Amino acid sequence: MPDYLSAEAQDVWFEELERVVAHGVNADHSSTFATYCSLEAACRAIWLTGEVPRGAYLTEKRKLAELLGISGLSRRIALGTTDPLNPAANPFAALPDA
């Protein structure tokens, strides 16, 4: 883990590390992962103030998460959750209608 990460970004690093390693991320990707962790920590801090992070932050965070296998289609394929009609594969299927 890079020593320049804030305490909040380090928390994100440890939360997500197992997932990204399972997806094949290694030391060669540590700078990209550190950027994701810093951006995620910043977005969390903004959300906690009641504000909404800038769209560019959210877009970049999504792109990095997809690259790292944290979310996105590659993650759903790896988990076998690409069938939205299968209630067992869709974690939102059990939610009540709004």
N, C-alpha and C positions, 0 to 999 in steps of 0.2 A: 504494500500500500504506500503511495506517495506520502511523504511527510508534510506536504503543503495542504493536505485536505483539512478542512475545519472539523470540529468535533461532530457537527451534524452530518457532514458528508461522510465521515468515518462510520457513523451509525448506519447510513444507507449502504456503504460498502459491505459491512458485515451482514446486513439484512439480505442483500442480493447476491453475495459472493457464491453461495452454494448453487444457485440457479444458473448463473453465468458460466461457472466452471462445468456444470453438467451439460451445458450447451456447447462446450468446446473453447470457451474463452481462456486464454493463458496469459503469461507475463507479457507477451507481445502486444496484447490489447489493453494493458493496464492504464495507459494514458486516456484511451477512449472511455474505459470504465470509470476512471477518476472524474472525467468531464461529466459523465452521466450522473455520478454520485453528487457532485457539486451542484449541478443543475436541479436535481431532484430535491436536495436539501434546501436550495433557494426557493423553489416552488412551494415546498411545504411551509416554509417560514412566511411566504406571502399569503398562502391560504389561511394560516392561523391568524393573520391580522384582519381577516374578513374581506380582503381584496382578492382579485382574480389575477393570476400571473399573466403577463403579456402573451399573446398568441404565439409569438415567435419562440418563447421559452417552451411552451407546451408542445409546439410542433417539433422543435429540435429534440426535446426530451423523448417524444414518441419515436422519432427516427433512431436515436441512440438505443432506446430500449429494444427496438426491432433488430437492430444490428447485433446487439448483445444477446438476443434470444430471451429477453425478459418478458416481452409481450409481442403481439402481432401474429400474423399467420404462421410463421415458422414455429412459434411456441405452441399454437393450437394444434398444428400438425404433429409436433413431437408428443403432445399429450393425448392425441387422438380425440380432440374435441372440435372437430370441424363440421359435425352434423348438427345444425341448430334445431332440427326437429326431434332429436333424440333427447328426452328429458334428462337422462343420466349423463349426457355429455354437455348439457347446457346448465351452468350454475344459476342462471337467471330464470329458468323455467318454473321454479317453485314460487316465485315472487307473486304477490297478489296483484290483480289488475288495478291500475290507478283510477 
